């Protein structure tokens, strides 16, 4: 997946070959769905946001100027679509766990003990992440799990660089405090050794 390939298919779509958009959907549906799941914590709502994101991207594809990567532009649409969905459905029940999509897709050849420890760490981390605000959790996810650069996070959230740095710093500190309060010291010491 290179920017050249993306641009080739974007050009095809803009020139009337609407079938070429399926390449972009295939290339980025996992990214969009993963972001929606992390933000909404509900599989059905995430699927809806995923569809809405691609519809918005299709309708506005001619506005993509290529100043950034297509993935960053699409990520921003998905992020704001998920936030809009949360605002519309504030009272809905969200029971979907973050690690259900992201970590279960990872294929590993670890032995049984390592697998159990990894799942235990995931559960502990998931529980702690869920205690953050939605905005804090999103910034942590973008930076650490989706490995977006600060520049990409700024573009996605449309916040200033200083604001993103402050929010990331505060989210890290708050997450550390939550981990220290909610995880037994023996577990912290055990995983701290690795």
NORNORPE-V697403 format. One record per run of one state. SS is the DSSP state (helix for helix, strand for strand, loop for the rest). FROM is the first residue (numbers start at 0). TO is the last residue. If there is no record, write none. Layout:
# NORNORPE-V697403
[[SS FROM TO] [SS FROM TO]]
This chain:
# NORNORPE-V697403
[[loop 0 1] [helix 2 13] [loop 14 16] [helix 17 39] [loop 40 41] [helix 42 58] [loop 59 59] [helix 60 62] [loop 63 68] [helix 69 87] [loop 88 96] [helix 97 101] [loop 102 110] [helix 111 128] [loop 129 132] [helix 133 144] [loop 145 148] [helix 149 156] [loop 157 159] [helix 160 181] [loop 182 183] [helix 184 191] [loop 192 193]]
